[in-house]
Every structure is written in C-alpha cells, then in structure tokens.
Amino acid sequence: MRLEGKRVIITGGSTGIGAGVAQRFLKEGAKVSVWCRNPDNAKAVAQELPGLTHVAAVDVADAPGVDVAFAESLEALGGLDVLICNAGISIRNNFVDIDREEFDRVMRVNVHGVFYVSQLAARHMQAQENGGAILITASTSGVTAYRYYADYNASKGALLAMMRTMAIELAPKIRVNAVNPGYTMTPMQEAEYSPEMLQRVNGIIPMGRHARPEELASLFVYLASDEAAYASGGVFTLDGAESVASGAATL
Ligand SMILES: NC(=O)c1ccc[n+]([C@@H]2O[C@H](COP(=O)([O-])OP(=O)(O)OC[C@H]3O[C@@H](n4cnc5c(N)ncnc54)[C@H](O)[C@@H]3O)[C@@H](O)[C@H]2O)c1
C-alpha cells in the first residue's frame, strides 16, 4: 500500500498505460479519478475497475470542459495529491503530408491539454499544506527523432520543456516529473501495427519486446509515492535500452 490515501487524477486512464496505472494505483491504496475522452470508455472503465472513486468523460483540449471535470474530481476525491497527465494522441504521417488540422489537433491534445489540467492542479496543490506531485507521460520521441511523427515528436519535446520549467517554479511544494515510455503495447500501437511491423520494431529494441503497461505503472507508483520525495525535474525513461541502442556500433 505505497499510495495509501493519495488522491489521484489520471487522464487517458481508460486504456493502455493509463488503465494499467489506474489498476495498480487502486491496489496501492490510492483514491482515483479517471478521465476519458470517450463516454463509452468511461462506462467500461467504471465497470472494469469498480474501486474507482470517480470517472469523467472529457476532452482535455477543451478548456471549459477541463474546468468542470477538475472541479468534479476534486469534489469526489476530497482534494488532489497526484496528477498524472497521460492522455495523448499520435497520427502517422510524412512531414510533408501532415495537414494543419492534424498538427493543431495533436498539439491541442498533447500540449494544451497537459497545460490546462496541470495548471489547475498546480494552483490547487500550491494552496495546500502538503503540496503534491505532477507526472507527465511524455515519450522517448520528445528526445529522439522518429520518422512519420513530426507533430507528435514536437508535442512530446514541448512537454519535457514545460515539465522542466514547472519543476523549478513549483518546487519545493510540488514535484514535477516526466515519464518517457519507449514502445509499449497498447491500443495506440496495436492500431498501427501489422505482424511484420511488430516483429521489426521488437528487433530494434535490445530487450527484444515492447513494454507492458504494468511495467510503466511500477515507475508511476514510485514517482507518485513519498519514496520519491527528492525526485523532481526528472525524465524517467523506460524503453528496454532502445534509445541508447540507436547509433550503437554493431559488431
Ligand atoms: N504506447 C506507446 O508506445 C507509447 C510510447 C511513448 C509514449 N506514449 C504515451 O503514453 C500515453 C498513453 O498512451 P497509450 O499508449 O496508453 O495509448 P492509448 O491510446 O491507449 O491511451 C491514450 C489515452 O488518451 C485518451 N485521449 C486521447 N485524446 C484525448 C482527449 N482529447 N481528451 C482526453 N483523453 C484523450 C484516449 O482515450 C486514451 O485512453 C500517451 O500520452 C502516449 O503519447 C505511448
């Protein structure tokens, strides 16, 4: 019970990494409010994880909707100790084929969405005695170039830059960290893979496979817990050595 009594919001918490984190946080004793984009997912996650305190169907790119969902979550949880900004989208396209609407949408969800929610959380946490922790799911793509994802890569790089500034401005009351997953097997990946593609991608990861959401969840538990009291401004990569392997000599 490493998160006993912690009050937590997880955006994008109905599928993939976010759902793995929600499930594990419940086991660790947290009170959890999950935010989902899709009302059907909201119903499904409420049934699958009956221990949840609250579920909201909200688009994180919609500022007024975020205000309402945040107020509802605070009320249901009785406060907020940990925010996990995890909602995100990616669209595969050549740089020259990305249309302006796609670019705007990726930025609005991945960057504006994190800004809207984390600013509300920071204001709330600053006003409470025990502060809090904000965790942002960025990506190795915020650091390394991946073909066909110029907008997504740019959005994740922006999150890392914002996280660093938040960490210094909000210290010492609020800890702010980023988690950089590498390839993780979730609906986001499954939507894009053929079996051949999966095999090819596994081939470039020294660990030989994708991460599982529950492996990410273990890292989130640590960063949300009081064991991580000195962790702030950090980028925590979990990628099976994929980023350090690119450019490595193969003999
Ligand atoms: N899967 C990977 O390989 C990988 C790698 C690096 C980073 N990530 C990041 O991890 C996070 C979770 O992704 P995932 O892989 O679990 O995929 P996913 O598609 O299962 O999860 C993304 C979640 O965000 C939600 N979402 C999307 N747009 C939203 C919006 N406008 N408002 C509210 N919620 C919205 C979706 O409903 C979904 O639940 C994302 O930020 C993603 O960029 C994933």
The ligand as a MOL file (V3000), in Angstrom:
LIG
                    3D

  0  0  0     0  0            999 V3000
M  V30 BEGIN CTAB
M  V30 COUNTS 44 48 0 0 0
M  V30 BEGIN ATOM
M  V30 1 N 2.2820 3.1440 -26.4610 0
M  V30 2 C 3.4760 3.6490 -26.6410 0
M  V30 3 O 4.3420 3.0170 -27.2530 0
M  V30 4 C 3.8190 5.0000 -26.0760 0
M  V30 5 C 5.1600 5.3990 -26.1090 0
M  V30 6 C 5.5090 6.6310 -25.5920 0
M  V30 7 C 4.5390 7.4530 -25.0240 0
M  V30 8 N 3.2420 7.0410 -25.0140 0 CHG=1
M  V30 9 C 2.2810 7.9610 -24.4210 0
M  V30 10 O 1.5680 7.2930 -23.4030 0
M  V30 11 C 0.2970 7.9170 -23.2140 0
M  V30 12 C -0.7670 6.8420 -23.1900 0
M  V30 13 O -0.8230 6.2280 -24.4550 0
M  V30 14 P -1.1490 4.6720 -24.6770 0
M  V30 15 O -0.0230 4.1020 -25.4190 0
M  V30 16 O -1.5970 4.0660 -23.4140 0 CHG=-1
M  V30 17 O -2.3100 4.7430 -25.7540 0
M  V30 18 P -3.8870 4.8190 -25.6000 0
M  V30 19 O -4.3960 5.2720 -26.9100 0
M  V30 20 O -4.3940 3.5480 -25.0250 0
M  V30 21 O -4.0660 5.9320 -24.4780 0
M  V30 22 C -4.2800 7.2840 -24.7350 0
M  V30 23 C -5.4710 7.7110 -23.9230 0
M  V30 24 O -5.6570 9.1190 -24.0620 0
M  V30 25 C -7.0330 9.3390 -24.2470 0
M  V30 26 N -7.2440 10.5550 -25.0140 0
M  V30 27 C -6.9000 10.8030 -26.2990 0
M  V30 28 N -7.2900 12.0320 -26.6470 0
M  V30 29 C -7.9020 12.5710 -25.5660 0
M  V30 30 C -8.5410 13.8080 -25.3120 0
M  V30 31 N -8.6150 14.7420 -26.2520 0
M  V30 32 N -9.0600 14.0250 -24.0820 0
M  V30 33 C -8.9940 13.0830 -23.1230 0
M  V30 34 N -8.4080 11.8880 -23.3090 0
M  V30 35 C -7.8780 11.6400 -24.5140 0
M  V30 36 C -7.5400 8.1430 -25.0310 0
M  V30 37 O -8.9270 7.9870 -24.8980 0
M  V30 38 C -6.7590 7.0190 -24.3920 0
M  V30 39 O -7.4260 6.5000 -23.2690 0
M  V30 40 C 0.1420 8.9120 -24.3760 0
M  V30 41 O 0.4230 10.2140 -23.9050 0
M  V30 42 C 1.1990 8.4630 -25.3570 0
M  V30 43 O 1.6620 9.5160 -26.1670 0
M  V30 44 C 2.8550 5.8370 -25.5150 0
M  V30 END ATOM
M  V30 BEGIN BOND
M  V30 1 1 1 2
M  V30 2 2 2 3
M  V30 3 1 2 4
M  V30 4 1 4 5
M  V30 5 2 4 44
M  V30 6 2 5 6
M  V30 7 1 6 7
M  V30 8 2 7 8
M  V30 9 1 8 9
M  V30 10 1 8 44
M  V30 11 1 9 10
M  V30 12 1 9 42
M  V30 13 1 10 11
M  V30 14 1 11 12
M  V30 15 1 11 40
M  V30 16 1 12 13
M  V30 17 1 13 14
M  V30 18 2 14 15
M  V30 19 1 14 16
M  V30 20 1 14 17
M  V30 21 1 17 18
M  V30 22 2 18 19
M  V30 23 1 18 20
M  V30 24 1 18 21
M  V30 25 1 21 22
M  V30 26 1 22 23
M  V30 27 1 23 24
M  V30 28 1 23 38
M  V30 29 1 24 25
M  V30 30 1 25 26
M  V30 31 1 25 36
M  V30 32 1 26 27
M  V30 33 1 26 35
M  V30 34 2 27 28
M  V30 35 1 28 29
M  V30 36 1 29 30
M  V30 37 2 29 35
M  V30 38 1 30 31
M  V30 39 2 30 32
M  V30 40 1 32 33
M  V30 41 2 33 34
M  V30 42 1 34 35
M  V30 43 1 36 37
M  V30 44 1 36 38
M  V30 45 1 38 39
M  V30 46 1 40 41
M  V30 47 1 40 42
M  V30 48 1 42 43
M  V30 END BOND
M  V30 END CTAB
M  END
